[in-house]
């Protein structure tokens, strides 16, 4: 499929989600894929809201991009922060960089800084949208375009699921979409500053995320599996868990 056709399909999906599942929201980490979706939402589905999770450990480059996006698109970006009391308790017990010590502690940190704020961000929403792609990692190879997120009780859409990394960057460069400056320094996936590094030649897209762990454990909990695939019929355009 050509990139122009992929773009048209994503634009159509976003418009459909905005109409059928209001209020729908884009969960943006301000990575390259999320900037593609933000650009398309601004053009084709401005009713879709945008939020981000500020974990308290984001790189400065991500904060700079959030401000650039607000200026470029003139849209509100809701920011959700972790509970300060829970952060203080975790750090007081385990240390500020406990995530390096074990997968359990890293996932515990992610639960406080990401998963719990996500729950608040999705409360009362009709659907959420992500920039996940299948070829980002082994943990995402089974993603579908449309899923039912049983954890939050709403549909979840992954409109770029079958895009390649080249598709993403062609879109960004052709349309002069703003992006995180860390990408120019070898960062292909960007999360919290202490948990992200540049990727070496030959490594996969998410090799720089939690690089001290095995690939099979490298998710933060925002995108919990399993989810239910969605069945769509010609007679009924609503999302139905299968």
N, C-alpha and C positions, 0 to 999 in steps of 0.2 A: 504494500500500500504506500502511495506517495505521501510526503509530509503534508501538502495542502489538503489532501483528503482526511488525513489524521486530524488536522486542525479543525476542519469542518465538523468532524464527528464529535470532538471534544466540546466545541462551541454548542453543538446541538444538545449534548448531554447536560452541560451546565444550564442551558436555558430550560430544559425539561425538569431538572432537579429544582431549580428556582421556583418553577410554577407548581410542581406537584408535591413538594416536600418542605414548603416554607414553615418555619424559618430554617433555611439551610446555611451551613457555615463551612468555610475553608479553614482547615487546620494548617497553618503555615509556620514552618521553621525557617523560612526565608532562604532555603536552598534553591538551586537552579530550577528544579521542577516546580516548586511552589511559586516562583516568579513567573513562569510560563502561565500557570493557572491564574495567578492574580491579574496578569495582563489580559487574559481571555475573559475573566469575570468582569473586569472593568468595561470591556467592549460589548459583551453579549448577555451578561447576567448580573447586573449591578445590585440586584436585590439580595444576592448571596453575601452574607457577612464574612468577615475575616478576623481570625484571632491568632494569637501566638502565645506560647508559654515561655515566660522569662524565668529560667531556673535559678537565677542568681549567679550562674557561672558561665554565661554566654560570652563569646569573644566580643571585643569592642566593634569589630567589623560588622557583626550582625546588628548591633544597635544602630550603627551608621546606616545600614541598608534599610532598616525599619523606617527611619526618618526620611530617607530618599524615596521610599515607596509611598509614604503618606503624601509627600510633595508631588510626586509624579502623577499619582492617580486620584488624589483628592478624596480619599476614602478613610473612614474610621477603621482603626485596627485595635481591637480589644486585646489587652495584655493581662494574662493571668499569672499570678505569682504563687509560689509555694507558701504553706503555712509557716510563719516564722518560728512559732513555738516548736513545731515538729523538727524543723531544721536544727534549731539550737539543741534539742535533745539528742538528735542523731549525731551531730558533730561532737557534742560534749561526751558522748559515750564511746564513739568509734574513731573520732579524729576527722579533720577537715578533708582528708584525701583517702578515706577508708575504702573507696571504690576500687583502689588498686589491690586491695588485700584478698578479695574473694569475689566470685560471681554473686553470691548471696548479698554481700554488702553493697556491691555495685547496683544490683537490682533494687535493694532497699533504698538506696539514694535516689534512683530513678523514680521509684514509687512515690516518694515524698515530693520531689522536684517536678515530676512530669505527670504521673498517672493520676494523682489526686487533683491537681489543677485541671487536667483534662476532663475529669468527671464534672467539675463545676462549669467548665466551658461548654459542655454538651447538654447540660441540664435544660430541659424545655425545648430543645432543638428538634427539627423534623428530619434532619439528615446531616451527615458530615462528609466532607470531600478531602481527599489526600493526594499528594503527588507521588505516591509509591509506584515503583516500576518493577516488573518481574526480574529483570536482569541485574538489579542492584545487589542481590545477595542470595545465598541458598535459602535463607529463611523467608524469602519473598517469591520464590519460583512458582508457587501455587496460587498466587493472587488472581482474583477475578475482577472484572470491571465493576460489578455490583455485588455487594455482600450484605448480609444482615448482621449487624453488630449486636449480639445478644447481651454483651456486658453493659452497653448503654441503652439498649432497647430501641435502636433506630437504624435505618439503612446507612450503608457506608459506600461511597463511590470512589473509585480509583481510575479517573479518566485517562491517565497517561500510562496505564499498566503495561501496554505493549509498545510504548515508545522506546527507542534506543537513546543512549546518552548523546549520540550525534544529533538525533532529532531535536533533543532539548536545546543543545547549544546552537544549532542552526537557527532555531526559532529565536533565541535570545539575540544572536548577532544580527540577524536580518531585520529585527524590529527594534534594535537598540534598547532592549529591556535591561534595567539595572540589575546587577547581581553582586553577590558577596565578594569583596576583594580578595578573600582567602583562596578563592578558586584559581586566581592567577598565580598563586604560590604553591600549587600542587595539591590543594585540598579538594577532593571530589565529593565528599559528604561532610557536612559540618554540623556539629552538635555543641555540647559544652566544651569550653576551652581545654580543661585538663584531660578530657576524654577523646580528643580529636587531634590527629596529626596529618601531615601531608602524606600522600600515597606515593610509594616508590614505583618506578617503571615495572610494568608487568603485573602489579597487584590489582585486585578487583576494586570496584567503586567504593565499597565500604570497608576496605582493609584498614583505613585510618581511624575507624571508630572502635574503641575498646580493643586496641590492637594486641593487648596482652591476653585476650580470651580466644577460645575456639570459635570459628565462624558460626557454629550452630547455636551459640548462646547470645549472639550479638543483636539483641533487640532490647529496647528499654521498657517495654510493657505498654506503650501507647497503642500498638497494633497487635492485640492479643489474638492468638489462634487457639482453638478453631473458631471460625465464623461460619455462618450458614450461607451457602451460595444462593443466589436469587434466581427464581424461575420467572420468566416473562412470557406471557402468552399473547397471541394476537387479539383476543377478546378483552384482555384486562391488562392495562398498562401499569397497574400498581405493582409494587415490589411484594413478592410473596416468598417467605422462607421455604426452602425445599428440603 
